[in-house]
Amino acid sequence: MLEALQEIQEDGLNRLKTIADADSLEQWRVEFLGSNGRLKDVMPMMRDVPKEQKPEIGKLLNQVKQALESAFEEARQSVTGSSTDTSQPVDVTEPGTSFQTGCRHVITRTIEEIIPIFGRMGFDLAHGPEVEDEWHNFIALNIPADHPARSGSENFYLAGEGADRLLRSQTSTVQIRVMEQSEPPLKVISVGRVYRPDTHDATHYSMFHQVEGLAIDRNVTMVDLKTTLFQFARAYFGPEAQVRMRPSFFPFTEPSAEVDMYMPIKGTMQWVELGGCGMVDPNVLEAVGYDPEEWTGYAFGLGIERIAMRKFGIADIRWLYENQSGFLGQFA
Ligand code: DAH
């Protein structure tokens, strides 16, 4: 009986190795483990085994049975899990499971296109925090305490962060941080998020992005400012782009202007307002310890969403932040 069992095990395991489809696997099961199978066949031989050997042979019988069963289970899993399972034919015309590849957000893409343009004009990249204090967001920027821009309804003041903490409402804060930390002359841009409690609609959102520029040197003029904006417009919007400045007011520049750029929109050239600019106000230079008699400068701030929405024909700012991959995937 011992030999019979060993032979069944060896034979069974060897044959199982060659099996690759569900039908043959079932035949194997019937032949070896079935109720009239080879293992059952040898059972009656137990009667002729001498009494003292019975426990040992019984144990072996169990071991062989378990070995065959677990080998069968393993084979069953690999057969049903593989494409050679002919009982479940594969429909090769069925659409496959496609990979979902991510893509850069259109605002990230726009930022990454803007930075090198200014980089080629000699602007370094500066960073500042999104949680700011009133000194950097207002006071040093010559925005007086009673100015409406400082009111609670225009800003996200942060409870529990100290009386004067707020989410910055403009990237002009970084102008102050850069000038406090370095000596003139300097040329920097800074790109980042700003926050205002606006009601969301097609053109307003409570968070958006700005690119801020600052250049400080001796004898800087409005011509330098306009040339810089013009070079940017040409590089970003193409050879027909133009820049227009309209007189305006900002507390931190004097004189100040609104910046419009003339750009191709759906095949025709159009003027679009992108932000503000001006010559850095002497009060701002004094606030950071620069001598306004010696140093002059220009600054500008442009809305990134405005640039991206015009460039890509996006009609509603809210679409940018609804995280719909179908929409965002178009601008990869
Ligand atoms: N900080 C202004 C805003 O958010 C934009 C701006 C205007 C920035 C004039 C400037 C500037 O640097 O010179 O509306």
Residues whose N, C-alpha, C, O or C-beta is under 5 A from the ligand:
A	BS01	DAH	S169 Q170 S172 G213 F250 T253 G276 C277 G278 A299 F300 G301
